[in-house]
Amino acid sequence: LDLEDLKNVLSIYKDRSTLDVATEGREDLIRLDDATWRLLNASRNKKILVEAAIKDATEAVGQLKDTHTSLVLILARTETRINEVCDQQAVVRIKINAAELNLEVLVRLARAQDELEQEAVVTEYSDA
């Protein structure tokens, strides 16, 4: 609002008890009655409270962002650990399957059954 506009709006109060208020950088005085002055002060106080609430909300948002970042890191580490455990489980499953298929069998041999003639033993594996 321009100073003239403000003067026109507040001119309806010129007959009531007034308070002289100097505007910034201007020599003209605006006359305000007590009710208008109280209304302006109440608006100012409300503005200050809203600014404080905005500051608190901004701080809360910052804390929530920090918490979110730390939780994302924890989630990433947890997912990595889950993948490691799944890999370990796969290795264990493979070993269990191999153990089920590769059974040791003990065979009792009579004496001299395990003896071979010297010619029957293949010691050279070059053509294998």
C-alpha atoms as one frame of an Amber mdcrd trajectory, in Angstrom:
protein
   0.000   0.000   0.000   1.041   3.534  -0.742   1.101   6.079   2.089  -1.860
   7.911   0.576  -3.865   4.700   0.381  -3.090   3.966   4.008  -4.129   7.483
   5.002  -7.418   7.084   3.142  -8.155   3.755   4.776  -7.404   5.066   8.239
  -9.090   8.440   7.770 -12.332   7.065   9.173 -10.693   7.070  12.589  -9.662
  10.746  12.586 -12.457  11.786  14.936 -11.535   9.262  17.614  -8.668   9.509
  20.091  -5.554   9.252  17.979  -1.933   8.238  18.209   0.680   9.812  15.937
   2.857   7.235  14.160   5.804   8.326  12.013   6.406   6.224   8.920   9.896
   5.159   7.939  11.672   7.720   5.806   8.695  10.105   5.670   7.831  13.181
   7.624   4.052  12.705   7.379   2.297  11.313  10.421  -0.458   8.754  10.287
  -3.114   9.173  12.925  -4.321   5.926  14.486  -6.842   5.405  17.234  -6.250
   2.948  20.084  -8.321   0.142  18.549  -6.417   0.291  15.266  -3.091   0.436
  17.082  -4.030  -2.604  19.172  -5.137  -4.416  15.998  -1.805  -3.654  14.306
   0.116  -4.815  17.399  -1.968  -7.989  17.580  -1.241  -8.643  13.901   2.458
  -8.063  14.533   2.468 -10.443  17.507   0.613 -13.041  15.444   3.211 -12.653
  12.675   6.027 -13.150  15.202   4.350 -16.314  16.530   3.884 -17.669  13.001
   7.548 -16.972  12.204   8.575 -18.843  15.372   6.338 -21.762  14.380   7.888
 -21.773  10.903  11.370 -21.783  12.445  10.418 -24.715  14.705   8.890 -26.576
  11.758  12.015 -25.966   9.687  14.196 -27.365  12.465  11.878 -30.377  12.778
  12.108 -30.964   9.015  15.906 -30.815   9.246  15.914 -33.370  12.065  13.533
 -35.601  10.124  15.774 -35.390   7.060  18.787 -36.371   9.182  16.842 -39.277
  10.674  15.706 -40.328   7.204  19.282 -40.279   5.914  20.533 -42.412   8.804
  17.647 -44.858   8.361  18.376 -45.145   4.633  21.996 -46.022   5.487  20.850
 -48.604   8.032  18.472 -50.071   5.443  21.255 -50.294   2.864  23.571 -52.043
   5.344  20.773 -54.397   6.342  19.997 -55.268   2.723  23.692 -55.926   2.104
  23.849 -58.201   5.157  20.678 -60.029   4.035  22.257 -60.640   0.626  25.420
 -61.968   2.279  23.396 -64.333   4.462  21.392 -65.513   1.427  24.666 -66.253
  -0.378  25.911 -68.185   2.654  22.644 -70.134   2.750  23.052 -71.038  -0.926
  26.553 -72.367  -0.234  25.258 -74.404   2.691  22.426 -75.805   0.546  24.936
 -76.828  -2.132  27.076 -78.557   0.499  24.024 -80.327   1.952  22.952 -81.527
  -1.492  26.479 -82.707  -2.236  26.657 -84.471   1.122  23.376 -86.260   0.390
  24.685 -87.469  -2.984  28.301 -88.182  -2.059  27.969 -90.778   0.659  30.987
 -92.594   1.945  30.644 -96.335   1.643  32.875 -98.619   3.578  33.673-101.868
   1.789  35.252-104.690   3.637  37.899-106.381   1.595  39.303-109.722   2.294
  43.031-110.049   2.483  44.770-109.852  -0.875  41.759-108.387  -2.664  43.230
-104.944  -2.564  46.513-105.996  -4.055  47.209-105.275  -7.714  49.818-106.518
  -9.997  52.498-103.964 -10.789  51.650-103.857 -14.495  48.020-103.002 -13.879
  48.822 -99.690 -12.181  48.815 -96.715 -14.559  51.358 -94.186 -13.419  51.580
 -91.983 -16.499  48.712 -89.622 -17.216  50.088 -87.831 -20.266  47.525 -89.320
 -22.665  44.621 -89.050 -20.269
